[in-house]
């Protein structure tokens, strides 16, 4: 495949790395990470092979929801840095070939935002119409609550405003009225401001809630809310044509496709594959890839330049809400049997290594699978070294613990007293004395060096993201095998979900003499039979990437 084809549509085979600034690296000793800390550690990301850095919110905030409750969409929280620090980070990242995107959280504001303070003070306030108000909550006010452990209604009475306001999330996060033209214009100004500073796009938070106008009294008379997504995409394209909108859309496949803009592809650039992720964990629990295969076969065809965002874990709970009750219980039993490991009755607040019993072979197989599946892989900070969670920390914060750099106090994250850290460091088997960047850099068999290899090979094989995926039949139920073809390039990936070795035979190419299958993750070449058949042996949780090489091919392998 010609690599020049991938230059403009960079997101199709990017490597995205999400981090919480507050938890990454502390340079001033106040116990919380900062933007200068991310800059200080940018070479770690460059060495890993990251091509796109996704920053979780760094805006001014009361910090009641880890920064997702925002009081100024144009600002930088002074505890984390300044606008100058943002620009410096973008500049350093760009120098290393890394683009930067940030969270766009415009479904709601903090109740401390000046807009809401003005809106609640008077019905004549110019900001009153920026939020959704009612004199009485609707009959279904208790339906669709996102955080059932914290809230009992989507509507909260405000004593000062003398009305109820809509909040899809916490009561301290009132929803903006997306049907209001002034609100839409303001969101465009926010986007334009950050693009001007050098960003390459946004991860758009809670997209279905963002465009949902059901709370409005005149909802039936409003235009199609997807029109607003089209307007937003058009605005982004005008301002910076290579910027992306990566959407958080946890819906069934048939509904997700509409958020891309269906055939026109004029809404979101990318969406996370929540369905594939949930089916992956069910497959891991069963040691059988059948459920993952079902998900891949059910994926809708996307517009030409669109892409899936694939992931194993993210910054929230590992949601299993699209599984049946019985399926969800299977995953709970396998990976989070204690109630304290579960959240909202629908997900797990754990990282992958503890869920898998720190089985390194299985861990490496899962990440090999992530990078070989069709889509753009998204990593959460600490995944590259196999960090664990801290269940002593409340809720989702269990997986947002400080990055573990060394064996020094606080894992080298901060010089502050441990009691002054914004979030405590993981302890025990997954603590910094056992899991850290410094040690793994020097260990050729470490998870970190495995991830570096996967990313290097993934970037060398754009067929994995750009190509047509074909699932291959095998005689072993525990084996998932697929091939990715684009132009004259073919990559075959094989993964064993079981703890037992297997032998398989694959039909990988058309019949003909001189075909070879060259291993990309280890040394070795396997001859392909004249009939196009390939025989392989896989170790327990083994994985292989193979490039099919034809006579006359000019690959450097």
Buried (B, 14 or more C-beta within 10 A) or exposed (E): BEEEEBEEBBBBBBBBBBBBBBBBBBBBEBBBBBBBBBBBBBEBBBEBBBBBBBBBBBBBBBBBBBBBBBBBBEBBBEBBBBEEBBEBBBEBBEEBEBBBBBBBBBBBBBBBBEBBBBBBEEEEBEBBBBBBBBEEBBEEBBEEBBBEEEBEBBBBBBEEBEBBBBBBBBBBBBBBBBBBEEBBEBBBEBBBEBBEEBBBBBBBBBBBBBBBBBBBEEEEEEEEBBEBBBBBBEBBBEEBEBBBBBBBBBBEBEEBBBBBBBEEBBBBBBBBBBBBBBBBBBBBBBBBBBBBBBBBEEBEEBBEEBBBBBBBBBBBBBBBEBBEEEBBBBBBEBBBEEEEBBBBEBBBBBBBBBBBEBBBBBBBBBBBBBBBBBBBBBBBBBBBBBBBBBBEBEBBBBBBBBBBBBBBBBBBBBBBEEEBBBBBBBEEEBBBBBBBBBBBBEEEEBBBBBBBBBBEBBBBBBBBBBBEBEBBEBEBBBBBBBBBBBEEBBBBBBBBBBEEEBEBBBBBBEEEEEBBBBBBBEEEEBEBBEEBEBEBEBBBBBBBBBBBBBEEBEEEE
